[in-house]
Amino acid sequence: MVDIRECPPFRCTLLQATPGVAATLGLPLPAPLRATDHMLWLGPEEWLLLGEPGTPTGPASLVDVSDRYRAVSLHGADAAALLNEGCPLDLADAAFPPGHCTRTLFGKAEIILWRAAADDWRVLVARSFTPYLLALLREAAADLNAM
């Protein structure tokens, strides 16, 4: 069984900088393919900073992309199996341990997938794709539960 929930709005800020610039600003950046509770590594020079609505973006030139994304949380022992119904990645513990994040696809939607804990996943998706993603997840959950 997997608990699927749309998350409340949150602040999303995109930082694009070289690691040297980020270090100069005093930003503790996660390593490649990793995430912290508030920062997701998206690429060699790109991080997504997460926070509560209304939190300041910090001392750098950052782009607020809060209206771009919605998040869905998945919690449960079958969450990885559910995600593999529409995502081509190997989500086994050894290949995608807690703390990892990446850009990928679920069905035809581009997503940011973050494994926050062993059975706790977050899926960030473009706002306009949220109904599509939720429908696919619920359909996959029904299929898994029917097995």
N, C-alpha and C positions, 0 to 999 in steps of 0.2 A: 504494500500500500504506500502511496506517495501523496503527501499533502501539497497541493498546488495552490499558490496564492499570489495575486497581484500585489506588489509592494506599494506603500504610499509614496507620493512624490519625494524626491530627494535632490540635493544639489549635485550637479555633475559639471566638473570643470576640466577642460582639456589643456594639458601642459605639453608643449613641444619645445624641447631644449636638449642640448647635449648634456651628458651626465656631468661634465665639468661645470657648466653653467648652473645646473641644478644644485650641485654641491656647494658652489659659491653662494647660492641663495639660502643654503642651510636646509635644503629639502632632503630628508632621508628616503631615497628612492629604493623601491624593491628591485631585486635582481630580475633578469629576464625570465619570463614565464611565471613570475610570482606575483602575489598580491598581498597587501596588508588589509586591515579592516577599513582603510579609507583611501587606498591608492592601488590601482590596477596597472600593471605594465602591459602596454599594447603593442609596442614596437621599439626599435633601437633608440628612438629619441621621442617617444610618446607615452604619456601616462594619463590616466583618467583619475581625477581626484573626486572622492565621494564625500558628501556631508549632509547635514540637515539643511532644509531650505533657509535661506537668509544668512548662512555662514559666509564670512568674508573669503575671497578667493586667494588672498595672500599678496606678497610683495612683488610678484612677477607679472609679466604680461600674459594673462591667461584668457581663455575663451570659455564663457559659461554656455554649456550645451545641455542644461537641465531639461529644457523643453524637447530635446531630441529623443531622449530615451524614456522607457518605462522598464520596470524590473518585475520579474516573476521569481518567487522563491520556490524551490522544490526541496522537500524534506522527507526522508525515509530511506529505508534500506534498499528499495528498488529504484531510487532516483536515477542512478547511472544507467540502469537498464531502460528506464523510461526515456531518458535523453538519447540513448543509442537507437531508439526507434526513428529518430529524424536527424541525428548528428553522426557523421562518418568517423569521428575520432575514437581512438581507444581510450575509454574512460576508466579503465581498471586502475586500482590503487597504485600500482607500480609505474604506470604510464602517465597518470594524471592525479598526483597526490593532493591532499588538502593544501590550499594556498596557491595552487596554480590557476592561471587564467589565460584565455586566448580568444582570438576572433575566429569564428567558424560559421557554419550554416546549420540551421534547423529547418528541415523542409527547404523552402525557398527563401527563408528569412535570414539575413545576416545578423548574427548575434555576438555578444561578448559573453563567454561562458566562464564563470568563476566558481571554483570549488572552495567554499569557505571553511568547511569541515567535512569529516568523513561522509556523513549522510545529509549535508546541507549545501545546496547549490543555489547560485543566482544566475539568472539569464537576463541580460540587458538587451533590449530590442528597440528598434526605431518605433516611435509612438504609433505611427500608422499601421505597423505590423502586429501590434499587441493582440487584437482580436484573432488574427490568423494564428499566431503562436499559441494562444490559450486554447483555441479550438483543436489544434494539432496535438497539444499536450494532453488534453482531456480525452481525445480519441485514442491516443496511444495508451493512456492509463486504463481506459475501458478494455482495450485489447489485452493488456497485461493482466488485469484482474480477471478476465474471462478464461485465462489459461489454467 
